[in-house]
Amino acid sequence: MIVHLVRNSDLGCGTFDNIISYLNYLKDKNKPNPIKFIGHAVDPTKDVDIIIDREEMADHIKRINTDGTPYDRNDFKNYFDVCESIRTRDNITSSEIVILLTNQFNTNNYFGYCDDAIKNVFIQCSDWTNIFTEKFNYELAICYETYSWILRHLLFNHRETMRKFVNNNIPKGCVMDNCTNKKDFLLKIRTADVSENLLTRMLETNFSSYPYMYYILKQFERIRLGVLTRERSEIFSSYVTINFNHNNGNNCFTIDEYEGVELKFELVQRVIYRLVLNYPEGIQFESLQNESYYNEIISLFDEESSTNRNDRTIYDSIVKTFGFYLEENDQEDPEIKFLGPNTDTEIEKIIKNGINKSKESFRQKVSKLNECLSRMIPSKLIDQYQIQYDDRTRRYTIKLDRKYFVNGRLPNTTE
């Protein structure tokens, strides 16, 4: 089964990629998931992640129409029209479900809604901080909503039939709870259950739908455990383990206690994190020009890259972040070099200029990965997991006991 997720232009690429990654997380590569999620974008060139000004962001999110006109009763139709346009543009069949993820508010203040045939759906991805704590990984809630709508798509052939199963009274912790008060969603996601009459409905459906529904119920449990473990970790300050893992053929860092939630580190960030981990006493950026560090960094890129390291973009990333010199030669591939004692004077000047620029690039990447960690690690423990910089020694360090870092890519190896 294929589900198409569409990123509206008011939703950032980073959030969207995190959601797709979590939904497609493959725990056992020998057992492929029965549901595959494919990402689309209304306009791939637009990314609100680059918007820094809070007022501009707020204005961007509230705008329901591209021309800034006020909300009207047709806002749901606007969402479904977007879904239909994506169907036409990307040749998506009428039998497959399309889900639009948007930060825009809707007139009914719904988490999401569907068209008559439950083939086109929208989910609101903003305003979750008013329900959960600020540090909560609200992307889990969006994933829960995504699975909820897929389940409804499988169980009901029309929106009016579905509405008969909606619980508008006291919340039961069922996927069909209406949650008129949005804070009631907390009970729903912590329980991640289905009511008895909904289970009966499942038994009445086409047998071919069973594998998908069973898988969705397992994902509900996965999300529930992720939410509860995250909350308990925050309360009891319990450490979690970061696993250097694989997901759908790509290298990644996951937190197993949160049911495989992935830390969305870029390739360079994964290399930086593992490099600093290797030196409990800390490491100075200026030392990276030493040949031994150079060899170690190149080796880490080899391990962490999911593609051939000869990709030019990876070469450029290594050079810009670590201050190495990229020598263009007559061969098919350029060669990365470090600053050695016999380097040509002119080349030495070029490299030193590059090193000064790379310091800032390195610092920015450390800051970004620390921010990512702060969303996942209990606040009382976050300074143990983050990369800390000591102004006095000019060293980058990670304080946490290395037993909480596991290299799942290598058998029986702990880093």
N, C-alpha and C positions, 0 to 999 in steps of 0.2 A: 504494500500500500504506500502510495506517495502522497505527501501533504505539502502544499506549497505555501510558504510563509513569505509575506511581502513587507518590506520595510518602507513605511511612508517617509516622506522627505523631512518630517519633523522629528524622526527618531535617529539617533546616532548609530554609526556603523559598529562601534565598539559594543554597545548593548545588544544590537542585533546579532553580531557574531557570537557573543557569549551565549545567547539563547539557543541559536542553531547548534552550537557545540554541545551544550548540555543535552538537548533533545536527541542528538545523534550519538551520544556517548555509548560506546560499545564495550561492555564489561568483558565479554568473551568473544574474541575475534573468530572463534570457530562456530559461533551461534549468532548469525546476523540478525539485527533487529527486524521485526516484521513491518515496522513503519519507518519510512525514510523521509527526512525533511529536506526540502530543496528551497534555498533562499532566492528571492527576487528583490528588486528595488524599484520603486516608482520612478526615481531619478538617481541612478548610481553616482552622479557627479556631486550630489548634495549630501553633506554630512554635518549635522548640528553639533557634533563633538568639537568642532573648531570654533564654535561660538562661546566666547568667554563672558561677555557682559550679561549679567543676570536679567536685566530689564529686557534686553533684546531676546534672550531665551524665553522668558515668560510670554512676551508678545508673540513669539514664533509658535509656541505651543497652543496658545488660545485661539489662534487664527483658524477658523473652520474652513474657509474658502481661500483660494489663492489670492483673490483680490481684496481680502480683508473684510468682506461683508459680514453682517451679524449672523448669528445662528438662526436657523429656521427649522420648520418641522420636517424638512427633507434631508436633514443631516445624515440619517441612517442610509438613505438612498445614495447619498454622495459616496459613502464608504463602499457600498456594494457596486456602484458604478466603477470605482477604482479597481475593484476585484475583477470585474468583467473586462475592463481594458487590459489588465495584465493577462487574463486568459487569452484574449485575442492576440496580444503582442507576442506572447511566449508559447502559443499553441498548446494551451492546457485544456484537456478534455473536460466535457461537462460533468463527467462522473467523479472527478477529483475535487477535493475540497481546497479552497483558497482562503487563507486567513491573513488579514491585513493588520499589522502591528503599528499603532499610532500613538503619539503623545497627546493628540488633540482631545479636548473634552467634548462630550456629546450632550444634547439637550436633556436627555433622561437620566444622565449621570450613571449610566450602566458601566459595568466592567467590560461588557462586550455584548454583541447581539448578532443575529443571523438573518438571512433572507428567508423567503417562504420555504425553499427547498433545503435549507441548511447546507448549502453548497458554498455560499459566500459568507464570511464571518469577519467581524472586526474585534480587536481586543485593545482596550486602553492601557497603555504602558506607563502612564504618569500618575501622580497623586498617591502612590503607594506609601510614601513616607508619612502620610497622615494616618496610616493604618499600622504600619510596622515601625520599629525603631529605626533611626537614621542609618545605622550600620547594617541593617538586615539586607541580605542579598535578595532584593525584590524580584530579581529575574526568575527565582524559583516560583514565585506566585504567577508570573506570566506563563511559565511552562505548565503549571497546574491548569490554568485557564485554557491553554492550548489543547492539552489532553482532554479536558472537559468537553470542549466543543467537538473534538473528533469523536468522542464517545456518543454525544448526542446525534451527530451525523450518522453514526452507525445504527443507533437505536430507533431513530424516528425519520420518517420520510417527508414530514411536513412540520413547519413551525407550530401550527395550531395543535397538532397531536402532542408535540413536546410540551406545550404549555400546560397540558392536563397533568403532567407529572411534576410541575414546578411546585415547590413548597413555599408558600407565601406567609406561613405562620412562624412559630418559634423555630429557629434554626436547629437542625438535627445533626449537623456535621455531615450532611449528604451533598453530593455534587450538584443536586437539583435544588438546594436552598437558594432562595432568591436574594438574600442578604440586602434587604432594603436599607438597613444600616450597614454601611460598608465595613465597619469594624467587626461585624459578624463573620466576615471572611476568615478571621483568625481561627475560629472554631472549625470552619470547613477544611482549611488546609492542615490544621493540626490533627484532625480526625481522618481526613482523606478516605471517607467511607461512602458507601452507597446504601440507600434504603432498601427494605425488603421488597417493596413493589417494583423498584427499579431492577433488582435482581431477577424478579419474575419476568420483567420485560426482556431482560437479556436472554433468558431461557427460551423465550418465544421467538427470538430473532433467527435469521438465517444462520445455519451452522457454520458457513464459511466465514462469518464475522467473528466467531469465537476467539481465534488466535489474536486478533487485534484488540478485542475487549479485554482478554486476559492480560495481554501485555500492558494495556493502559492501567489496569488495576495494580499491576506490579510497579508501574511508574508512579502512581499515586502514593504507594507505600514508600518508594524511594524518596520522593519529595518530602513526605511527612517526616521520615527519619532525618533527612537533611535539615529540615526546619527545627525539629526538636533538639537534635544534637548541637546545632549552632546556638540555640538559645541556652541550653544547659552549659555549653562550653563558656558562654559569656558569664553566666551566674556563678559557676563553680571554678572558673579559670582553669579548665582542663586543657592540656596540650593536645594538639592534633598532629597527625603525621602527613608530611608532604611527600608524595610518591612521584618519582620520575617515571612516567608511564607512557603508554601508547593509546591513541584514540583514533579509530578509523584510519590507521596507517600513519598518523602524524604523532610526533613526539610532543608531550605536554607534561605539565605538573598538575596532579590531582590531589584532592583531600578525600581519602577513603572514608573517614568518619562522616563526611557529609554526602555519602553515597555517590562518590565520583565527581563532585563539583570540580570544575577545572579552573585553575588559575591561568588567566589568559595572558601569559607572558609571551612576548615576541621572541623570535630566535635569539637575537642579541641579548635580550634580558635573561633568558634561560642560561646563556653562556656566562653572563656576568654573575648571576646568582650562584651557579655551581663553582665558578672560579673563586669567589670570596669564601664559599663554604670550605674550600680546600685549605684555607689558611686561618685557623682559629685565632692566631695572633694578629691577624689583619694584613691588609695589602695596600701598598701605596700605588696610586695611578702611575706615578713617574717610573716605578720599577717595571712596568709592563714592557719597556723597551729591551729588557734583558732577554737573551736568546731562550732561556729555559721557559720563561713565561710565554714567549711567542709560540714555542712548540706546544705548550699546554693549551693555549687559547685555540690554536688551529685544530688541535685534537678534539677539543670540546665542540667546536663548530661541526666537525665531522660527525660526532656522536649525536648532536642535537638537530642537525639539519635533516629534514625529511626529503630533501631533494639533493641532487648532485651539487657539491660545494663549488663546482666550476661556474655556477650561475653568477653572472656579473653583478647582480644586485647584492648577492651575499658578499662578494669581494668588496664592493663599495661600503657595505655595512661594517665589515671588519676594519677597514681602513679608517672610516670616519669616527668609529667609536674608540678604537685602541691606538690610533696614531701611527699605524704602520704605513709603509710606503708601497704604493702600487706601481710596479714597473711595467710599462707597456713595451713588449718586445715583439719580435717578428714571429713568435710562435702563435699558435691558435689561442692559447689562454694567457692572460697576464700573470705576473708573479708577484706575490705579496712578500715584502722584505721588512726586516726590522733595522733599526739604526745601530749599526755595528761600528767598531773602532776605526775601520778603514774606509768608511763611507766617503764618497766624493763630497767636497765642501759644498758645492751648489745643491746637491741632493740633500745634504745635511740641513741646510737652511730650509728647504722645502718641507722636510719631515718635521723639523722643530715647529714651524708654523702650523703644520697639521696637528701636532701634539697639543698645542695650545687650544686649538678649536675642538679637538677630541675630548679634552677635559670637560668642557661644557656639555658635549653630547653624552659623555659617560654619566655625568651628574644628573642630567635630565632623565636618562633611562633608569637610573637608580631611583629617582624620585617617583617615576611613573609606576615602577613595579612595587615600591613601598605603598603607594596609594591603593594598588590592587589588593595587596595583602591586608590592608586595613579594613577592607570590606568583608573579609572572610575570617580573619583571626580575632578571637576575643580581645577586646580593647585593653584588658589588664595584662595581656601577654604579648601584645603586638610588637613592642620594642625588642622582644627576644627573636622574632622572626624577620624583622626588617633589617636592611643593611644600614648600619650606623656609621657616621663619619666623625672621626675625632680630629678637631682642628689642631690640637697640639702635636699629635703624631702623624697627622695627614694620612691616617689609615682607614680603610673601609673594613668593617667587621660584621659578623653575624654571631650573636651571643648564644643562641640556642644549642643545647646538647645535640650532637650529630645523630643520635639514635632516632630522632624524630624526622629524619630524612632518609628515604628508602629509594634505591635505584631499582625499580621494578623491571627495567629493560635488561638488566643483567641478573642471571639466576643467583640467588643466595648472596647478594651483595648489598651492603648498607654503606651509605656515604655520610 
